[in-house]
């Protein structure tokens, strides 16, 4: 059995130091990456916030009791209010899945809206 290679790579980004880029043309609606997550409970959040992981975890679920550290390249996608990709959480499989909203050319940076909805124009935490 062999692992499927994601069509992406990490490189220098003018957006925020480093980012995720398309290694080949990626078609709209194509899955870019399925990232497993490590879950941690709300009572451990203060410990995570005291580390460099503070900007890299995701809220997990609707009740505010769990958070997730996304493995793979999942925590390295940069933010845009005009994203070319989006993510969805698969709570059962415990993954965060990244997929194309529109065609992405090889070499282009893959950008997501950190608000979790491609159309959400609310300021994100690092802009407030």
N, C-alpha and C positions, 0 to 999 in steps of 0.2 A: 504494500500500500504506500502511495506517495502523497505528500501534502501538495495542495494546489497553491501555486505561487500567485499572490495578489498582483494586480497590474499597477503597482505603485512603488514609490521609493521616497525616502526622506532626503531633503537637501536644504541648502540655504534658501531662506525666504525673505523677501523685502517686506513682507507683512509683519513678521514677528520673529526674526532670527532663523528659524527653521520651520519647515512645513512638509506636507505630503503632496507629492506630484504624480501625475499620470505617467507610467512607463510606456504606455501605448494608448492609442485612441480608445476611449471608453464611451459606450453608447448610453443614451438616456435610458433610465430605469434599470440599468445593469447594476448588479451588486458589486461594490468595490471591495469591501472587506467585511468579514464577520469576526468581531472581536469578543473573546471571552472576557468576563469581568471577575474581579475579586470584590465581594461584598463586605461591608463593615457596618455595624450598627451605629445609631445616632450617638450613643454614649462614648464612642471612640472618635467622634468628629473633631473635638478640640485637639486631640493628639495629632491628627492629620493636618489640621489647619496650622499647626506650629512647625510644619515641615515644608519643603519645596513642593510637595504634592497638593498644596492648598489650591493651586490654579488648575489642577488636572483631574479632579474627581467629578463624578456626575451624581445628581440626585437620582434616587432609584425608587420608583413607585410613587403613589399618590399621597401616602400618609406621613411622609417626612421622617420615617423611622430607619431608613436604610440609605446607604450611599454606595457608589461603585467606583473602583479604579479600573479603567479600561485598558486591557492589554493590547498587544499588536501595536499598530500605529494610531489607535483610536484617540489617544489623548494629545496627539500632535497636529491634528487638523486645525488650521487657523479659521478665525471668525470672519464673516462677511455678511452684510445686510443684503447682498446680491449673490447668494451662494450658487454653486453649480452642483452641490451634493447636499444630502440630508441624512440624518440618522434616525433610527427607530430602535426602541428597546424591546427585546424579546425576553420577557420576565420568566417564562417557563424554561427556555434554553439558557438563560443567564448570559445573554450576549447583547452587544450593541452593534447593530448592522448599519453600514454606511452604503448608500447607493446614489447613483447619478440622478440629478433632476433634468439635466440637459447634456448634450454631447460635450465631452471634454477631450481636447486634443492632447496628444503625447507631448509631454513637457510642461503642460499647464498645471498650475497649483490647484489642488482640490480644496474648496472652501465650503464651510458649513455655517449656518446661523446658530450661534451658541444658545439662542433662546429656545431651540428645539423645534421651531416652526419656521420654514423658509421665508414666510411672509411677515413674521413678527419683527417690527422695527423698534421695539423697546430697547433702551440702552442696556447694555450688558454690564456686569459688575465692575469691570476695570475701566469703564467710561463714566461712572457716576461720581 
